[in-house]
Amino acid sequence: MDHGDQEKLTAFLPLNARERRVLGVLIEKGLTTPEYYPLTLKALTTGCNQKNNRDPVVNYDEETVADVIESLREKGLAAVVHTESGRTERYRHYVRHRFEITEPQIAVLAELMLRGRQQLGELRSRASRMVPIESLETLREAVEGLMTMGGAWATGDLSRRGIEVDHALYTEAETKRNPELVLTSAAARGQRIAGDDDDSSDAQLPSAGNVSRSVAVAAAANSSVDRQIEELRSENRALRDEIESLKGELRDIRDEFESLRRDLGG
């Protein structure tokens, strides 16, 4: 499918877990390592399986990733790029071609697909690896835009402390296994998910108002202990990410020191 012939979409459709992981990696690597983008199948598979900045950690093989790419191509969200030599196929995403989306929004969407539900502070920190997000207000604007397109949802008013954000791209099969996700996805899209197809997107849905009230009731029913535990887990994940980042910076400083010492004949 030629992206030039595609119309812009105004709402996101459900994607299964593998599609979200592959698409998230394509977006992430395109923003963080543009010199290696588009990605080879091997690099894309490695990106899907890496242990940092991923939840859950997976172990896809190249055949699986190739199948997922084909599925994303059929939806107009990815494409194959042939190199000048013609010997190596590379892959890229077409999210920008399919949606009117800003750079902060595409980074936030990728982060949510790669790591799932998280608080605004840690979401800003992680998404800022891809594009600058200068303030929480900038992040809120990005999230609100994604919510309008049905790509994200929040547990409450984004101005409140402790609010969490998640993508809203879950499939019917996932919502059947976890009823909370029914409210999650339906609230964002203002619709009811129905049917048995894992990638169903044609179903008639309930009003956003009714579903949003249901989400509010469900959120209020959670115990304070559960919320505190989840907040501690979120803080712990953010601290681990910060430690990994500091370790990387320390390695860079050490390498630079060793290089300087060699240059000086030390």
C-alpha positions as CSV (number, residue, x, y, z in Angstrom):
1,M,0.0,0.0,0.0
2,D,1.5,3.4,-1.0
3,H,1.4,5.8,1.9
4,G,1.0,8.6,-0.5
5,D,-2.5,7.3,-1.4
6,Q,-3.6,6.9,2.2
7,E,-6.0,9.3,3.9
8,K,-5.1,10.6,7.3
9,L,-6.9,8.7,10.1
10,T,-8.6,10.5,12.9
11,A,-8.7,7.6,15.4
12,F,-6.4,4.8,16.3
13,L,-7.5,1.2,15.8
14,P,-6.7,-1.8,18.2
15,L,-3.3,-3.4,17.8
16,N,-2.3,-6.7,19.4
17,A,0.6,-6.9,21.8
18,R,3.2,-8.0,19.1
19,E,2.1,-5.2,16.7
20,R,2.4,-2.6,19.5
21,R,5.9,-3.8,20.4
22,V,7.2,-3.8,16.8
23,L,5.6,-0.4,16.0
24,G,6.9,1.0,19.3
25,V,10.4,-0.1,18.5
26,L,10.3,1.3,15.0
27,I,9.2,4.7,16.4
28,E,11.7,4.6,19.2
29,K,14.7,3.7,17.1
30,G,13.8,6.2,14.4
31,L,13.9,8.9,17.0
32,T,16.9,7.8,19.2
33,T,19.2,6.2,16.6
34,P,18.3,7.8,13.2
35,E,21.7,6.8,11.8
36,Y,20.6,3.1,11.9
37,Y,17.0,3.7,10.7
38,P,15.2,2.2,8.8
39,L,15.9,-1.0,10.7
40,T,17.0,-4.4,9.4
41,L,15.0,-7.4,10.5
42,K,17.8,-8.4,12.9
43,A,18.0,-4.9,14.5
44,L,14.2,-4.7,14.8
45,T,14.1,-8.2,16.5
46,T,16.9,-7.2,18.9
47,G,15.0,-4.0,19.7
48,C,11.8,-5.9,20.5
49,N,13.7,-8.3,22.8
50,Q,15.9,-5.8,24.6
51,K,15.6,-5.9,28.4
52,N,15.8,-2.2,29.3
53,N,12.8,0.1,28.6
54,R,10.5,-2.8,27.9
55,D,7.6,-4.2,29.8
56,P,7.0,-7.1,29.4
57,V,10.4,-8.5,28.2
58,V,9.8,-10.7,25.2
59,N,11.7,-13.2,23.1
60,Y,10.5,-12.9,19.5
61,D,12.3,-14.6,16.6
62,E,12.9,-13.0,13.3
63,E,10.1,-15.0,11.6
64,T,7.6,-13.7,14.2
65,V,8.7,-10.1,13.7
66,A,8.5,-10.5,9.9
67,D,4.9,-11.7,10.2
68,V,4.1,-8.7,12.5
69,I,5.6,-6.3,10.0
70,E,3.4,-7.8,7.3
71,S,0.3,-7.2,9.5
72,L,1.4,-3.6,10.1
73,R,1.9,-3.1,6.4
74,E,-1.6,-4.2,5.7
75,K,-2.8,-1.6,8.1
76,G,-0.7,1.1,6.5
77,L,1.5,1.5,9.6
78,A,4.8,0.1,8.3
79,A,6.7,-0.4,5.1
80,V,9.6,-2.2,3.6
81,V,12.5,0.0,2.4
82,H,15.0,-1.5,-0.1
83,T,18.6,-0.4,0.1
84,E,20.5,0.7,-3.0
85,S,22.3,-2.6,-3.2
86,G,19.0,-4.4,-3.0
87,R,20.4,-7.1,-0.8
88,T,19.0,-5.9,2.6
89,E,15.4,-5.0,3.4
90,R,14.8,-2.5,6.0
91,Y,11.6,-1.5,7.8
92,R,10.1,1.8,8.9
93,H,6.8,3.0,10.4
94,Y,4.3,5.2,8.7
95,V,2.5,6.6,11.8
96,R,3.2,10.2,10.7
97,H,1.7,9.5,7.3
98,R,-1.5,8.0,8.9
99,F,-2.1,10.5,11.7
100,E,-1.9,14.2,12.3
101,I,0.5,13.7,15.2
102,T,3.1,15.9,16.9
103,E,6.6,14.7,17.9
104,P,5.8,14.7,21.6
105,Q,2.7,12.7,20.9
106,I,4.5,10.1,18.8
107,A,7.2,9.7,21.5
108,V,4.5,9.3,24.2
109,L,2.6,6.8,22.2
110,A,5.8,4.7,21.5
111,E,6.7,4.8,25.2
112,L,3.2,3.6,26.2
113,M,3.3,0.8,23.7
114,L,6.8,-0.3,25.0
115,R,6.2,0.1,28.7
116,G,2.5,0.3,29.3
117,R,0.7,2.3,32.0
118,Q,2.7,4.8,34.0
119,Q,2.5,8.1,35.8
120,L,3.0,11.4,34.1
121,G,6.4,12.2,35.7
122,E,8.0,8.9,34.6
123,L,6.3,9.1,31.2
124,R,7.8,12.5,30.6
125,S,11.2,11.3,31.7
126,R,11.2,8.2,29.4
127,A,9.5,9.8,26.4
128,S,12.1,12.6,26.6
129,R,14.7,10.1,25.5
130,M,13.1,10.3,22.1
131,V,12.1,14.0,21.8
132,P,12.4,17.0,24.1
133,I,9.4,17.4,26.4
134,E,10.2,20.5,28.3
135,S,7.4,20.5,30.9
136,L,4.6,18.5,32.4
137,E,2.2,20.9,30.7
138,T,3.7,20.0,27.3
139,L,3.2,16.3,28.2
140,R,-0.4,16.9,29.2
141,E,-1.1,18.6,25.9
142,A,0.4,15.6,24.1
143,V,-1.6,13.1,26.1
144,E,-4.8,15.0,25.7
145,G,-4.3,15.0,21.9
146,L,-3.8,11.3,21.9
147,M,-6.9,10.8,24.0
148,T,-8.9,12.8,21.5
149,M,-7.7,10.4,18.8
150,G,-8.4,7.3,20.9
151,G,-4.8,6.4,21.4
152,A,-4.5,7.0,25.1
153,W,-6.5,7.2,28.3
154,A,-5.9,8.5,31.9
155,T,-7.1,7.4,35.3
156,G,-8.4,10.9,36.1
157,D,-7.8,14.6,35.5
158,L,-4.3,15.1,34.2
159,S,-3.7,18.0,36.5
160,R,-4.0,15.8,39.6
161,R,-1.0,14.0,41.3
162,G,-0.7,10.3,40.9
163,I,-2.7,10.1,37.6
164,E,-1.6,7.3,35.3
165,V,-1.7,7.2,31.5
166,D,-1.9,4.1,29.2
167,H,-2.4,3.5,25.5
168,A,-5.9,2.5,24.5
169,L,-5.0,0.1,21.7
170,Y,-5.9,-3.2,23.4
171,T,-7.7,-5.8,21.3
172,E,-10.9,-7.6,22.2
173,A,-9.0,-10.7,23.2
174,E,-7.0,-8.7,25.7
175,T,-10.0,-7.0,27.2
176,K,-11.7,-10.4,27.6
177,R,-8.8,-11.5,29.7
178,N,-8.7,-8.3,31.7
179,P,-12.1,-6.6,32.1
180,E,-10.5,-3.4,33.3
181,L,-9.1,-2.9,29.8
182,V,-12.6,-2.9,28.4
183,L,-13.2,0.4,30.2
184,T,-9.7,1.6,29.2
185,S,-10.1,1.1,25.5
186,A,-13.8,1.9,25.2
187,A,-13.4,5.2,27.2
188,A,-10.7,6.4,24.9
189,R,-12.6,5.6,21.7
190,G,-16.1,6.4,23.0
191,Q,-17.2,3.0,21.9
192,R,-18.1,-0.5,23.0
193,I,-15.8,-3.3,21.7
194,A,-17.7,-6.3,20.5
195,G,-17.1,-9.4,18.3
196,D,-14.6,-12.2,18.4
197,D,-11.9,-11.0,16.1
198,D,-8.6,-10.2,17.8
199,D,-8.2,-7.1,15.7
200,S,-11.9,-6.1,15.6
201,S,-12.5,-2.4,15.0
202,D,-15.9,-2.2,13.3
203,A,-18.1,-2.8,16.4
204,Q,-20.7,-0.4,17.7
205,L,-19.6,1.2,21.0
206,P,-21.2,2.8,24.1
207,S,-21.1,6.5,24.7
208,A,-17.9,8.0,26.0
209,G,-19.8,9.6,28.9
210,N,-21.2,6.4,30.3
211,V,-17.9,4.6,29.9
212,S,-16.0,7.4,31.5
213,R,-18.3,7.3,34.5
214,S,-17.7,3.6,34.7
215,V,-13.9,4.2,34.7
216,A,-14.3,6.7,37.5
217,V,-16.3,4.3,39.6
218,A,-13.8,1.5,39.0
219,A,-10.9,3.8,39.8
220,A,-12.5,5.0,43.1
221,A,-13.1,1.4,44.1
222,N,-9.4,0.6,44.2
223,S,-8.0,0.5,47.7
224,S,-5.5,3.1,48.9
225,V,-3.0,0.3,49.6
226,D,-3.1,-0.8,46.0
227,R,-2.5,2.7,44.8
228,Q,0.4,3.2,47.1
229,I,2.0,0.0,46.0
230,E,1.6,0.9,42.4
231,E,3.1,4.4,43.0
232,L,6.1,2.8,44.8
233,R,6.5,0.4,41.9
234,S,6.4,3.3,39.4
235,E,9.0,5.2,41.4
236,N,11.2,2.2,41.6
237,R,11.0,1.7,37.8
238,A,11.9,5.3,37.2
239,L,14.8,5.1,39.6
240,R,16.1,2.0,37.8
241,D,15.9,3.8,34.5
242,E,17.8,6.8,36.0
243,I,20.5,4.4,37.4
244,E,20.9,2.8,34.0
245,S,21.2,6.2,32.3
246,L,23.9,7.3,34.9
247,K,25.8,4.0,34.3
248,G,25.8,4.8,30.6
249,E,27.1,8.3,31.2
250,L,29.8,6.9,33.6
251,R,30.9,4.5,30.9
252,D,31.2,7.3,28.4
253,I,33.2,9.4,30.8
254,R,35.5,6.5,31.5
255,D,36.0,5.8,27.8
256,E,36.8,9.4,27.2
257,F,39.3,9.5,30.1
258,E,41.1,6.4,28.8
259,S,41.2,7.9,25.3
260,L,42.7,11.1,26.7
261,R,45.3,9.2,28.7
262,R,46.4,7.2,25.7
263,D,46.7,10.5,23.7
264,L,48.9,11.9,26.4
265,G,51.1,8.8,26.5
266,G,49.9,7.8,29.9
